[in-house]
């Protein structure tokens, strides 16, 4: 790694000697540091490169998905859709907990079975509702 560091330093010095850093946007202004203080030092550079390339950590992507599901859930009208979204929300929340390293209170298998039963009830409830609606129309 020291060879790579030396090569990088050499190229930076050569670019500075050619004046390539003189007209950069934001020159002379203080740098805007993100929340890098909470990120371990050995990971900061890799995170910055990934961020500049448009990639985000899995936890951030899952938080976005969680927010999107919550918005869908608040807009959902029928019980079947709400139940399906709640099951997805539960699974996503558990995945986030495992990424955080927090202890999972409810085992994943148990949550999966709950989600399956909820969807079975909703599907059963839809057929019962359709039957009762047909009976009312007859």
MONOR-V281970 format. One record per backbone hydrogen bond with DSSP energy under -0.5 kcal/mol. CO is the residue of the C=O (numbers start at 1). NH is the residue of the N-H. If there is no record, write none. Layout:
# MONOR-V281970
co: (CO	CO)
nh: (NH	NH)
This chain:
# MONOR-V281970
co: (1	2	3	4	5	6	7	8	9	10	11	12	13	14	15	15	16	19	21	24	26	31	34	35	36	40	40	41	43	44	45	46	47	48	49	50	51	57	57	58	59	60	61	62	63	64	65	66	67	68	69	70	71	72	78	79	80	81	82	83	84	85	86	87	88	89	90	91	92	93	94	95	96	97	97	103	107	108	109	110	111	112	113	114	115	116	117	118	119	120	121	122	123	124	125	126	127	128	129	130	131	132	133	134)
nh: (5	6	7	8	9	10	11	12	13	14	15	16	17	18	19	20	19	22	24	27	29	33	36	38	39	43	44	45	47	48	49	50	51	52	53	55	54	60	61	62	63	64	65	66	67	68	69	70	71	72	73	74	75	76	82	83	84	85	86	87	88	89	90	91	92	93	94	95	96	97	98	99	100	101	102	105	111	112	113	114	115	116	117	118	119	120	121	122	123	124	125	126	127	128	129	130	131	132	133	134	135	136	137	138)
